[in-house]
Amino acid sequence: MTTDASEKGIEFLIIRHMTGLDGLSVSPAVVATTASEAGTGYFVGSPKDFDRAQALDVPELFAFLNATQPIEFQKLGIADANDPKDINRLKFLARLSTEIGKSDVIDVIRKGIHGPRAGVDSGFHKLMFRTTVYKQQVNRYSTGIVSDGNRLYWKSFKQMPNVLIPKEEQTDICLNIQEQTGALDTAMAGLEREIHLLREYRNRLATDVVTDKLGVRKVAAELPKIVAPAQAEDCFDVTEEPDEPEEEVVT
């Protein structure tokens, strides 16, 4: 029996050992409730369920929340967890991505996510704090000698004017911005992934060349020798003396 020793073949063997399945015949939006006896207790998901913008397997996430925290999950008010345009679904994923960005996944798992006070959409204020006008207010209420070393104390922060509009409008603004920039975020994530893979390929190629796994020396020895092209002959005789200028006749 021939074993596929390529990277794809090794990944296939690892997935089958851990989950008992090949991972190719899994339907999207279908979450398994029991692990296969042929595996070691792990579940296999569908690549189509992976949200590149949030870097999450959304169906698996919602299944976990519903199984471990059903009451809190119902409070999210998600009408259809499989609908990528569901407003409450988008709000929750955006908030989760923000909290993970502040710390890390382990910290979020340990401490959870605490919602803001009623009538406040944290995503809206996150965007507002990045505006030029608000940055000017921060510099105004901060103290310090140079702008790079300014400090904004809590007492001064409470004195800063803030915009408070109805929560529905806050949410609409956030969703509109996310809709306009979602494609850009996905494209950026894809480019960063491609750059990472190209760097891995470059490092692996360099290692293979150094260790002579590619047989570079043998290939180089078989390359034909490159002969420098002959120089083109001059189209005129450089020894020929130039014509003397005619003498002017003065009358």
N, C-alpha and C positions, 0 to 999 in steps of 0.2 A: 504494500500500500504506500503510495506516494504522499508525503506530507507537504502541505503548502507552507514554506518557511518565510513567505513574504510578510510584510507588516499587516496586511489585510487578513492573511491566514492566521497569524498569531492572535489578532484581535478576535477573530471568530472562535478560536479555541478557548480563549479566556471567557468570552460571553457565554459559550455553551457550558463551560465548567461551572460558572457562578450561577447561571439561571436555569440551566437544563434545556434552553431553547436556542435557536440560531439567531433570533432577533430580526429575521427577515420577513416573517409572516405575521407580525403583530399589527393589528388594525389600529388606526389612530383613534384617540378619544376613548379608548377602552382600557380600563385599569384593572389588573388582576387582583383578586382578593386573597388568593392563596398561592404560595410559591410552589414551583414544580418540585416533585420529589427527586428528580434527576439532578437538580442543582444543589447549591449550598445555602439556600434561603434568600437569594436575591431575586428581584423582579426585573423583567426586561420591558422597556417601553418602546414606543414608536418614534423614529426621528422626526416625523411630521408634527409631533406634539411639542417639540422644543421651540420655545419662543426666543429667537435670537436677540431681540431688542432687550428683553429682561433677563436673558440667560437662565431660563427656568423651564422645567417640564411642568406646564401649568396643570394638566389633568392629574398628574401624580401629586402635585402640591395641594390641590383642592380636595382630592380624595383623602390625603393625610389629615388636613384640617377638619374635614367632616367626620373622620373616624375618631380623632382625638379631642376635638373641641366643637361638637355639633352645635351647641347653643351660640357660641361666639361666631361660628361660621354663618349661622342663619342671620345674625345681626348685620352682616355685610350687605344683605339685601340684593344678592346677585341673582337675577332672574334666570339666566342661562349661563352656566359656567363654561360652556363650550362656544359661546358667542363672543368672538374677539371684539365686537363693537358694544358690548354691554357696558353701560356707563359705570356702574358700581364695580364691575370686574376691572376695568381700566384704572379706576381710582385706587383700588386695593393694590394692584400690581405696581403702579407708580409709587405708592407709599412704601411698599416693601422694598423696591429697588432703591429708594432714597435712604431708608434705614440701613440697608446693607452697605450702601456707599459710605455712610457715616462711620461705620465700624467694620464689621465683617459678619459672615454667615453664622459663625459659632456664637457670637455675642447676641445676635437676633434670636437664635434658637433658645439661648439661656434666659434672656430677659423679656423676650416677646416684643410686641409693638403696642405702644400706648397711644391712643387717639388724642387729638387736641380737644380743647373745650368746644362746646356746642356753638355752631355758627361760624366756625373757622375751618378753612381748608388749608392745611399746611403747605400743600403744593403751590397754591397761589402766592403765599407769603415767601416761599423759597424763590419764586421767580421775581417777585417784587423787590426783594432784598438785593438782587443783582442788577437792578436798573441804575442808570447813571444818576438820576435824581436822588435815589436813596443812598447811593455811595457818597454823594455830596453831603447828605445829612449826617452820615456816619463820620466823615472827616470834620464836620462842624462841631459835633458833640464829643469828639475824641480829644484826648490830651496827649502831648508829646512834643518833642523838638522837631523830629522829621516825620514825614507821613508814613514811612515804612515801619516806624517804631511806635506809632500811635496806639493808645489803649482806650477802649470803650468800656467804661465801668457800668455795672447794672443800674446804678442810680441815674447816670446820664442816658442810658438806653431807654429807660422808662419815660424820659422827657421828650423823646423823639416823636414827631407826628407820624401817625400811621393811617393807612387807608383801610376802611372797614365798609365793605359793600355786602349785599346779601350773599349768603353762601352759594345759592344757585348760580349767581353770576360768577363767583370765584371759580366754581367747578367748570362752568362753561368756558371760561377763559383758559383754564388749564387743559381741558380736553381739546380746545381748538389749537392751542400751541403744540400739544402732543401729536395731533393729527397732521399738522404742517411739518413737524420735524421728525416724525416717526420714521419716515423713509430714510432720512439722512442718518439717524441713529443706527438703523439697521445696516445701511451701506458702510458706515464707519466701523461698525463691529465686524462686518465681513472683511473689510480691508485690513483691519488689525489682525484678524485671524490668518489671512493670506500672508501678511508680513511675517507673522510668527512661524508659519509653516515654511516659508522661504528661508528663514534664518536656520531653522532646524535642518532643512535640506542642505544648506551651505556648510553647516558644521559637520554633518554626516559625510558629505562629499569630500571635505577636507580630510577627515579622519580616514576615509577609505583610500584616498590618494597617498597619504603618509604611510599607512600600513600596507600599501601595495595590494589592496583587495581588488582594485579595478584593473590591475595589470598594466599600469600606465607605462612602465619601462619597456615592456614587451611591445606595446602598441607604438611607442615612440621610436623603437628600433626599426620597426617595419615601415615607418613613414618614408616616402621618397625624398631624396635630397633636393633641396630647392636651389636651382642655379640662378645666379643673378643675371638679369637680361643684359645683353650686349648694349653698349652705348651707341646711340645713333651717330652715323658719320656726319661730319660737317658738310653742309651743302655748298660751301664756298671755300676757296683756298685762302687760308689765313696768311700765307706767305706773299700773296699778291699785294703789291704796293698800291695804295690808294691813288686815285688820279689827282694830279696837282691842280690847284685852282688856276684859272686863267688870269693872266696879268691884265691889269686895267690899263687902258691906253689913254694917256692924258693929252689932250690937244689944246 
